[in-house]
Amino acid sequence: MLKRGAGVLISLFVLLNAYADEGRVQAQEQAIAKAQSAVSADNYRQQLGKTIVVEEEYFPQELDVYARFMPLAGAKSQSGKVGLVTAASEYNYKIKAFGKIPVEFGVATKYIGIDNTTAVSLPGRLTAFGLGLETTLPFFNFNKTYFTIGVAPSFFTDNWNFRSESFHLLQHYFMIYQPNEKLTLICGVDYAPGFKAPVSPIVGLIYRPNEKLTFNLIPANPEISYDLNDRWTVFAQGAYVGDEYKVTQNNLKNVVLNYNEMRAGTGIRYFLSKNMEGSLAVGSVFNRSIEYRQDSLGKVALKAGFYSEFRVNISI
């Protein structure tokens, strides 16, 4: 949920007003009942650093943790190298508002350690902390159609600081339509006010032609997976990252630092039980840059390199 969500508060207020109207209450209850008996709207969610997923089973609590390593890679057009290590975690807790409507609360953290030998002065770390709130509602009386709203008050800094200048209200809004049990269509937007590119589209699909193969083609983290058996799954994945941090540089506070990268790799996932899974992925990272918005402070564009990632997900 540490992604791009305040319109949720307005939407929930509108929903509460609708309950005051008896006719609308009945229509809403019918829509919710239809949704629960069909595709289970509870189970659409965005996991940490991953795409939108449809969960097989509902779990009230979930912990997602990963570590990603990027060895030293040379900088373009200048001497020196940069190595990166990322550690992140997200805890989510779900409830049923009014006994029917799924609402998910979350807390997420991210730490990026930077080993830099270039002439550009970069912080030794980048940090992010966010709280999240997300809900998925039946979209009026449209069959198998839902609307997800998410909001995540977040801080992007270089030392776990909660300065007002580093605050961003990340938001996402997307429609979900499942014409049949094999296909799910997603359309919406991520909104990060204050970022260099504040709006990015969420347009894609989840297609399961059979019980083993899944095409989860939704930005910014598409994945194609194949279940070898009940325990093992192989997958190919991609990712795009475009984050913005407020850092201290040369005694200047709240300097804007943009971090960008793209990844493509493959991996294997092991299900220890229905409550716990782990995965290992390796691949290439490219189109990387760490640059200050203030040009005079410099920019580091990195050559393509290698990454490895280990992830654990626990649900109870």
Buried (B, 14 or more C-beta within 10 A) or exposed (E): BBBBBBBBEEBBEEBEEEEEEEEBEEBBBEBBEBBBEBBBBBBBBBBBBBBBBBBEEEBEEBBBBBBBBBEBBBBEEEEEBBBBBBBBBBBBEBEEEEEBBBBBBBBBBBBBBBBBEBEBEBBEBBBBBBBBBBBBBBBEEEBBBBBBBBBBBBBBBBEEBEEEEBBBBBBBBBBBBBEEEEBBBBBBBBBBEBBEEBEBEBBBBBBBEEEEEBBBBBBBBBBBBEBEEEEEBEBBBBBBBBBBBBBBBEEEEBBBBBBBBBBBBEBBBEBEEEEBBBBEBEBEBBEBBBBBEEEEBBBBBBEEBEBBBBBBBBBE
